[in-house]
Amino acid sequence: MGQLDSQTAHADLRGVDHNAAPFCAPDVAVRAAAWKELRERCPVGRSDQYDGYWILSDHASVAEACRNGEIFSNRYEPDADDGINYIGENGYPRMDWPELAIGEAYGEHHSYLRRVFNPLFSPTAVRRFEPAMRQVASWVLDQRVEDGAMDLMNDFVTPVTAISTLLFLGLPADLWQDTADVYHSIFGMAPDTAEFTHTVEITMPRLMDAFLSAAKAARHDRAEELLGAIARLEYDGELMNDEQLTKVLTNMVGAGVDTTNNTTARGLHQLAADPALRAAVMADRRLIDATCEETLRMYPSAQVMTCTITQDVEFAGQQLRRGEPAVLSLSGANRDPKVFADPDVFHVERTSNRHLAFGRGVHRCLGAHVARQMFRVMVAEILDRVPDYVVDDAKVVEYGGNPYLMGVWSMPVTFTAAPQLGVKRPW
């Protein structure tokens, strides 16, 4: 804690609600400006909304909180035996979403899950999947490349992400459309719409039943390395029951689909908007990696995370109390001028990009290597085959009303029609 700036902030955040309109705006610049104002005013402050909670918005504080899971706990357990109401990482007040079986696991059970999964999500394991991912991207683009126009988000990025995620996990790729619809709708659609209700009540249960059946069928199949490992997971020495297993599958698929697709769409939009950057990346494909990192920094899909403070502690000059909720702004941290020069400018030349889009510490995103590889594959596919694509900015539709996830609902593009490659369907 001592490495943090210990200067006590003289302002507080009474009256601030991180769920208010500026923090949920479809316009990225509006969100960034809202977090900038908070970070400059009081980087670690307490709001009196929702019975009181802390808001952390600078890089040092958010990074330290992510690293120190013993004090800033991701655990979700309302009214736990130790007297703390653990809110988990999925919003405050919490969104209507089941426990994140990996993201909100804690203690020895979380350590066990990471021991099982870390080798299966290692850079080496992910690289082995790259040819299959490239085949997916080529096949999906083949479906629209002759048209000269498509919705970049819904006709390319989301299908590639959904299919690749399912294939990587060992789940049936025929479920990709339901998978894309469920996660795209849940995070990007207003809860009071008929479409949202249909997704939650009809499509999602059907999809989860299919995932569960596939996992249980793979339980004794050693050839299904990753899905078999999921199916053989234990809790308290016993095989996970159907409810526990479904939560693991929900967490894994959701974390892979409606985050990676949004990051990739943002990166492709940035390339379309900056001809000099697009030319540079076309000339040197190694810059795709730098473009990915800068996209993650400026446009993190996960805007904030939540946690629960487990003990009284002095932190950044403030006195935090046991049991208090906290909101960590990844968006604010990623644009902190103390860490990033010209934080509101997209620079692929940054020599150090210590963004927090994937978090830090033991709960760092398990699928970070998968997400980066998907980004590289999709960007390369577009630049190779439709390099002159143009985004119709007037028709781009972004998520609104969700302070936790920043996303793209639709991104129409036009391009010079090109021939199909005749790529075989990857499954």
C-alpha positions in Angstrom: 0.0 0.0 0.0 2.9 2.3 0.8 3.8 2.8 -2.9 0.5 4.5 -3.6 0.2 8.3 -3.5 -0.8 8.8 0.2 -1.9 12.4 -0.2 -5.4 12.7 1.2 -7.9 13.9 -1.3 -9.7 17.0 0.0 -12.8 16.3 -2.2 -15.3 13.5 -1.7 -17.7 11.8 -4.1 -21.0 12.3 -2.3 -23.8 12.3 -4.8 -21.8 10.5 -7.5 -23.5 7.5 -9.0 -21.3 5.4 -11.4 -24.5 4.0 -13.0 -25.6 7.5 -14.0 -25.9 8.6 -17.7 -22.4 9.9 -18.4 -20.8 6.6 -17.2 -23.3 4.6 -19.4 -23.2 6.8 -22.5 -22.9 5.2 -25.9 -20.2 7.8 -26.8 -16.8 6.6 -25.6 -15.6 10.2 -25.2 -18.4 11.0 -22.8 -17.6 8.1 -20.6 -13.9 8.9 -20.7 -14.6 12.5 -19.7 -16.8 11.4 -16.8 -14.1 9.2 -15.4 -11.4 11.8 -16.0 -13.4 14.4 -13.9 -13.7 11.9 -11.1 -10.0 10.8 -11.3 -8.9 14.5 -11.2 -11.3 15.4 -8.5 -10.8 12.5 -6.1 -9.1 9.3 -7.4 -10.1 7.3 -4.3 -13.4 8.6 -2.9 -16.6 7.5 -1.2 -20.0 8.0 -2.7 -23.1 8.1 -0.4 -25.3 6.4 -3.0 -26.6 2.8 -2.5 -25.8 3.1 1.2 -22.3 4.1 0.5 -19.4 2.7 -1.5 -15.8 3.5 -2.7 -14.8 4.5 -6.2 -11.2 4.0 -7.4 -10.4 5.7 -10.7 -6.6 6.2 -11.0 -4.1 3.6 -12.2 -2.1 3.1 -9.0 -5.1 2.5 -6.8 -7.0 0.3 -9.3 -3.8 -1.8 -10.0 -3.1 -2.2 -6.3 -6.7 -3.3 -5.6 -6.6 -5.8 -8.5 -3.4 -7.3 -7.1 -4.5 -7.4 -3.5 -7.4 -9.8 -3.6 -7.1 -10.5 0.1 -8.4 -7.0 0.9 -10.3 -6.2 -2.3 -12.2 -9.4 -2.8 -14.0 -10.6 -6.0 -16.0 -13.1 -3.9 -19.8 -13.2 -4.4 -21.5 -14.5 -1.3 -24.4 -12.3 0.1 -24.6 -12.4 3.9 -21.6 -14.7 4.4 -20.9 -16.4 7.7 -18.1 -13.9 8.5 -20.7 -11.1 8.5 -19.7 -9.5 5.2 -22.1 -9.1 2.3 -19.7 -10.0 -0.6 -21.0 -8.2 -3.8 -18.8 -10.0 -6.3 -17.4 -8.3 -9.4 -20.5 -8.0 -11.5 -21.8 -4.6 -10.6 -23.1 -2.6 -7.7 -26.0 -2.8 -7.3 -25.4 -6.3 -8.7 -26.7 -7.0 -12.2 -29.2 -9.9 -12.5 -26.5 -12.5 -13.3 -25.5 -15.8 -11.7 -22.3 -16.2 -9.8 -19.2 -16.0 -12.1 -17.9 -19.5 -11.3 -14.3 -18.5 -12.1 -14.2 -14.7 -11.8 -15.8 -14.7 -8.4 -14.2 -17.9 -7.0 -11.9 -17.3 -4.0 -9.5 -19.0 -1.7 -8.4 -22.6 -2.3 -11.2 -23.3 -4.8 -10.0 -20.4 -7.0 -6.4 -21.7 -6.8 -7.6 -25.1 -7.8 -9.5 -23.8 -10.8 -6.4 -21.8 -12.0 -4.2 -24.9 -11.6 -6.6 -26.8 -13.9 -7.0 -24.1 -16.5 -3.8 -22.1 -16.6 -1.9 -24.7 -18.7 -4.9 -25.0 -21.1 -5.0 -21.2 -21.7 -1.2 -20.7 -21.9 0.4 -19.0 -24.9 1.6 -22.4 -26.2 -1.9 -23.9 -26.0 -3.5 -20.9 -27.6 -1.0 -20.9 -30.5 -1.9 -24.4 -31.3 -5.4 -23.2 -32.0 -4.3 -20.4 -34.4 -4.8 -22.3 -37.7 -8.3 -23.3 -36.7 -9.1 -19.7 -35.8 -7.7 -18.4 -39.1 -9.9 -21.0 -40.9 -12.9 -19.7 -39.0 -12.2 -16.1 -39.9 -11.7 -16.9 -43.6 -14.8 -19.0 -43.8 -17.0 -16.3 -42.1 -15.6 -13.6 -44.4 -16.3 -15.8 -47.4 -20.0 -15.6 -46.7 -20.0 -11.8 -47.3 -16.8 -10.9 -49.2 -18.6 -10.8 -52.6 -21.3 -8.4 -51.4 -19.2 -5.3 -51.0 -21.0 -4.4 -47.8 -21.8 -6.0 -44.4 -22.3 -5.3 -40.8 -18.7 -5.7 -39.6 -19.9 -6.5 -36.0 -22.7 -9.0 -36.7 -21.6 -10.5 -40.0 -17.9 -11.0 -39.2 -16.5 -10.1 -35.8 -19.2 -11.6 -33.6 -19.6 -14.9 -35.6 -15.8 -15.4 -35.7 -15.6 -14.8 -31.9 -18.5 -17.0 -31.1 -17.4 -19.9 -33.3 -13.8 -19.7 -32.3 -14.7 -19.6 -28.6 -16.9 -22.7 -28.9 -14.3 -24.6 -30.9 -11.6 -23.7 -28.5 -13.6 -24.9 -25.5 -14.7 -28.0 -27.3 -18.4 -27.1 -27.5 -20.6 -27.6 -30.6 -19.9 -24.8 -33.0 -23.4 -25.2 -34.5 -24.5 -23.3 -31.4 -22.7 -20.2 -32.4 -25.8 -18.2 -33.5 -27.6 -18.7 -30.2 -24.3 -18.0 -28.4 -23.8 -14.7 -30.2 -27.5 -13.7 -29.7 -27.5 -14.5 -26.0 -24.4 -12.6 -25.0 -24.7 -9.8 -27.4 -28.3 -9.2 -26.3 -27.8 -9.5 -22.6 -25.1 -7.0 -22.5 -26.2 -4.7 -25.3 -30.0 -4.6 -25.1 -32.2 -2.8 -22.6 -33.8 -5.2 -20.1 -37.3 -3.8 -20.6 -37.5 -5.0 -24.2 -39.3 -8.0 -25.5 -36.1 -9.3 -27.3 -34.2 -9.2 -24.0 -37.0 -11.1 -22.2 -37.1 -13.8 -25.0 -33.3 -14.1 -24.8 -33.2 -14.6 -21.0 -36.3 -16.8 -20.7 -36.1 -18.9 -23.9 -32.8 -18.8 -25.8 -30.4 -18.7 -22.9 -31.8 -21.7 -21.0 -31.9 -23.7 -24.2 -28.2 -22.8 -24.9 -27.1 -23.6 -21.4 -28.8 -27.0 -21.6 -26.9 -27.8 -24.8 -23.6 -26.7 -23.2 -24.2 -28.8 -20.2 -25.1 -31.9 -22.3 -21.9 -31.5 -24.4 -19.8 -31.1 -21.3 -21.2 -34.1 -19.5 -20.7 -36.2 -22.7 -17.0 -35.2 -22.7 -16.4 -36.1 -19.1 -14.8 -39.5 -19.9 -13.4 -38.5 -23.3 -9.6 -37.7 -22.8 -9.5 -36.5 -26.4 -11.6 -33.5 -25.3 -8.9 -31.9 -23.3 -10.4 -28.6 -22.3 -14.1 -29.5 -22.3 -13.3 -32.7 -20.5 -11.3 -30.8 -17.9 -14.3 -28.5 -17.4 -16.7 -31.5 -17.0 -14.4 -33.2 -14.4 -14.2 -30.2 -12.2 -14.8 -30.8 -8.5 -16.1 -28.8 -5.6 -15.4 -29.9 -2.1 -14.1 -33.2 -3.3 -17.1 -34.1 -5.4 -17.8 -33.6 -9.1 -19.6 -30.3 -9.7 -23.3 -30.6 -10.0 -25.2 -29.4 -13.0 -25.8 -25.9 -11.6 -22.2 -25.4 -10.7 -21.0 -26.7 -14.1 -23.5 -24.5 -15.9 -22.1 -21.5 -14.1 -18.5 -22.4 -15.2 -19.7 -22.7 -18.8 -21.7 -19.5 -18.7 -18.6 -17.6 -17.3 -16.2 -19.1 -19.8 -18.3 -18.6 -22.9 -19.5 -15.1 -22.0 -16.0 -13.9 -21.1 -14.8 -15.1 -24.5 -17.6 -13.7 -26.7 -18.9 -10.3 -25.8 -15.6 -8.8 -24.8 -13.3 -9.9 -27.5 -15.7 -9.0 -30.2 -16.2 -5.5 -28.9 -12.4 -4.9 -28.6 -11.8 -6.2 -32.1 -14.6 -4.0 -33.5 -13.1 -1.0 -31.8 -9.7 -1.8 -33.2 -11.0 -2.1 -36.7 -12.9 1.1 -36.4 -9.8 2.9 -35.2 -7.9 1.6 -38.3 -10.7 2.8 -40.6 -10.7 6.2 -38.9 -6.9 6.7 -39.1 -5.6 6.2 -42.7 -2.0 6.7 -41.6 -2.3 4.0 -38.9 -4.0 1.7 -41.4 -1.2 2.2 -43.9 1.4 1.6 -41.2 -0.2 -1.6 -40.1 -0.6 -2.8 -43.7 3.1 -2.2 -44.2 4.2 -3.9 -41.0 1.8 -6.5 -39.6 3.8 -6.6 -36.4 1.9 -3.4 -35.5 -1.3 -5.4 -35.1 -0.1 -6.4 -31.6 0.5 -2.8 -30.7 -2.9 -1.8 -32.1 -4.5 -4.5 -30.0 -2.8 -3.3 -26.8 -3.7 0.3 -27.5 -7.3 -0.7 -28.2 -7.5 -2.5 -25.0 -6.2 0.5 -23.2 -8.4 3.1 -24.7 -11.6 1.0 -25.2 -11.6 -1.7 -22.5 -14.8 -3.8 -22.9 -15.1 -4.2 -19.2 -15.3 -0.6 -18.0 -15.5 -1.2 -14.2 -15.3 -4.1 -11.8 -16.7 -4.3 -8.3 -15.3 -5.9 -5.1 -15.7 -6.0 -1.4 -13.3 -4.7 1.2 -12.5 -7.4 3.7 -10.8 -5.4 6.5 -10.3 -1.9 7.8 -7.3 -0.4 5.9 -5.8 2.9 5.1 -5.6 3.2 1.4 -4.4 6.2 -0.7 -4.9 8.4 2.3 -8.5 7.2 2.9 -9.9 5.0 5.6 -11.7 2.0 4.1 -13.9 -0.1 6.3 -14.5 -3.9 6.4 -17.5 -4.9 4.4 -17.7 -1.7 2.2 -18.3 -2.2 -1.5 -15.9 -0.7 -4.0 -16.0 0.1 -7.8 -12.7 -0.1 -9.7 -12.7 2.0 -12.9 -10.5 0.2 -15.5 -11.5 3.0 -17.9 -10.3 5.7 -15.6 -7.1 3.8 -14.8 -6.3 3.2 -18.5 -6.3 6.9 -19.2 -4.3 8.1 -16.2 -1.8 10.7 -17.4 0.6 9.7 -14.6 1.1 6.4 -16.4 0.2 7.2 -20.1 1.4 10.2 -21.9 -1.3 11.8 -24.0 -3.8 9.3 -22.5 -6.7 10.3 -24.8 -4.6 9.8 -28.0 -4.3 6.4 -29.7 -0.5 5.8 -29.9 0.7 2.4 -31.3 4.3 3.6 -30.6 4.0 3.4 -26.8 7.0 1.6 -25.5 5.2 0.6 -22.3 1.5 -0.1 -22.2 0.6 -1.2 -18.7 -3.2 -1.1 -19.2 -5.5 -2.9 -16.9 -8.0 -4.2 -19.4 -7.4 -7.8 -18.3 -7.0 -6.8 -14.6 -4.0 -7.8 -12.4 -3.1 -10.4 -9.9 -4.6 -13.8 -9.3 -7.9 -12.9 -11.0 -6.2 -11.6 -14.2 -8.3 -12.6 -17.2 -7.8 -16.3 -17.9 -8.5 -15.9 -21.6 -6.2 -12.9 -22.3 -4.0 -14.9 -24.7 -7.1 -16.2 -26.6 -8.5 -12.6 -26.9 -5.3 -11.2 -28.2 -4.9 -14.0 -30.8 -8.5 -13.6 -32.0 -7.9 -9.8 -32.4 -4.7 -10.5 -34.5 -6.5 -13.1 -36.7 -9.5 -11.0 -37.4 -7.7 -7.8 -38.1 -5.2 -9.6 -40.4 -8.1 -11.2 -42.3 -9.9 -7.9 -42.9 -6.7 -6.1 -44.0 -5.7 -9.0 -46.3 -9.0 -9.3 -48.1 -11.0 -6.1 -47.8 -8.3 -3.5 -47.0 -10.3 -0.5 -48.2 -13.3 -1.1 -45.9 -15.1 2.1 -44.9 -17.2 2.4 -41.7 -20.5 4.2 -42.0 -20.1 6.1 -38.8 -23.6 7.6 -39.0 -25.1 4.1 -38.7 -22.8 2.7 -36.0 -24.9 1.7 -32.9 -23.1 1.4 -29.6 -24.3 -0.1 -26.3 -26.0 2.4 -24.0 -27.2 2.1 -20.4 -24.5 -0.4 -19.3 -21.8 1.2 -17.1 -19.9 -2.1 -16.8 -19.5 -3.1 -20.5 -18.8 -0.8 -23.5 -19.7 -2.4 -26.7 -20.8 -2.1 -30.3 -24.2 -3.3 -31.4 -23.8 -2.7 -35.1 -21.1 -1.3 -37.5 -22.0 -1.2 -41.2 -19.1 -1.1 -43.6 -18.6 -1.0 -47.4 -15.6 -2.3 -49.4 -14.5 -3.4 -52.8 -16.1 -6.8 -53.4 -13.6 -9.6 -53.5 -13.7 -13.3 -54.5 -14.4 -16.1 -52.1 -11.5 -18.3 -51.2 -13.7 -21.4 -51.0 -12.7 -22.1 -47.4 -14.2 -25.2 -45.9 -16.5 -24.8 -42.9 -14.2 -25.4 -39.9 -16.5 -27.9 -38.1 
